[in-house]
Amino acid sequence: MTSIRLPRLLNATERPSLSRQMMRIGAVIVVVFIAIALLAPILSAIGLIQNPTEFLDNPPHAAPSLKYWFGTSSLGYDVFSRTLFGTQAAIQVVILATALSLIVGVPLGMVSGYRGGRLDRALLFLMDTIYTLPGLLLSVTLAFVVGRGVFNAAIALSIAYVPQYYRVVRNQTVSVKTELFIEAAQAMGASTWRVLSKYLFANVIQSVPVLFTLNAADAILTLGGLGFLGLGLPDEVPEWGHDLREALDALSTGGIWWTALFPGLAMTLMVVGLSLFGEGLNEFVDRKTR
């Protein structure tokens, strides 16, 4: 009797995972940008690249060449050097902004979801009000108030992301606080601080790294918008949005394309890398949770 062999089905661990591929591609891009940010000052110190704030010795609007890889700007700044150092400024501001919003949003979400009552309703109303405002408009308004600078730009960016961390953590807290292990801890006389820090925190924090990554990608674009409007970092600090604003006149009148292409391309690649990593991480976390 002839036996029939059925094709072997690949299980989930053997099948190539799209989320893992996205994470790997995004992680490679992000690591490259982090390496650029760390190596740029070293390369400048040993003379391999120019100081991004020096321009007197360079001709204005020099085309890309072996001497000036990305060309020069209208004032003579080396575009290659400013593009590399712009990575450093972007990473500094984005890490500060997302960390500030996480530090504020996560504890508020946990306390609000756990305590409930009037405090929960008041915080929900406040966060919903902030959340309805456009992020860029809110950041521009705050930038007018706090002024320019790395820390000030981080503050202007962070306020738009606090409601996102608050809502995610609050909803998780409301769902987890009814579990038996929380009720057992309460019955044993555990204080509110002990319940929040020891039992709730580890169970409501799973989605925060995903949100952190996606907010970082959005913060890159918002920082570029602030720099384009002249509200981001000081003029002497290399920043992609500021360089794009300076490149507008040359792009429209003289066909000088390189001053806008390379800063814009660097910003786009970094946003794509963070987005791919965040989306892949989100799918991976969702699958693991299920």
Steps between C-alpha positions, in 0.01 A plus 500: 500500500646830394535750779419863439751748633351830607713813460657608824354827623738760632421611850513859614861477613621364164308739277687821424351773720423835337513674837850369567617607154361847558665517841835392359495751214387779730753405766786508247400848382467631856833349607672660200364842597602450863850407386513812282395716795772348720776507238436846353680695779793258486532530122486879529762506777751299293433710189322246280190721473463875537364681801130553420509858633797615286432646157745782423749279314239334276352638177121549510281260305786272395365190326564153646858392429786301647580794728143582595310170487155658544595846373478824697214727599433864410724615787770243432409241764607145415172314442655158571625610841173670594299198391706270723484733798129551442458134594653573839266793567194301390580202722568718803173691471289194415633289789443788744150572367376141503662433840333806653159401365549142623606615848188716531244290312566154644467585873194716435336219302569244773371720783196610300402148398560352846336767713211591269236746620530875462874490447456263208226713343701821540814350347301345217346837417840673509674237286214486249517878467874489429457202267247682280750776423726448194844391618696740280281796596538418869877466464526830309300678771718360777817579304395866499465487879809302605736628229765324295745236617539123526317461832239762412426327169466170687244658735308643205487159335428290809171661600328361189596140588406494869129424429595199287701337780230594749215344301687176420620444858170605657299256288742220582484587870118498504507154343774352722389639837204258509727194477517262795865568586422873541203423724718262701765767549234747614353245740845447653520873574741608224519878465401681182865570418595133545213380280586752227875442503523125564185350349353740245804661336640186338157404365407834341833597349509254206364743239712797610819407304295482179342838570843641589642397162207631296500829691871536431432480125228763529724719715765505225249651259365745759851614588567551130183708480609715793843548345342589166294769675805629688371383841714193562868510588732803492638594159851383589378145569482281184139389457328353196186716510701821523724393212194422286364847562834654398499288184160619373618818325787329324279210392239722337727757336834346414427128477727423795352162590761352732438734794143368531546140383744365756349642823153400378619152405665451841181604679290269283727199553505545876120531516461189280742304719321591823159434342602157369648405834192623687248330271693174507531518877127571529407192297748289695366620838137447391572145388687421820217645711239291317 
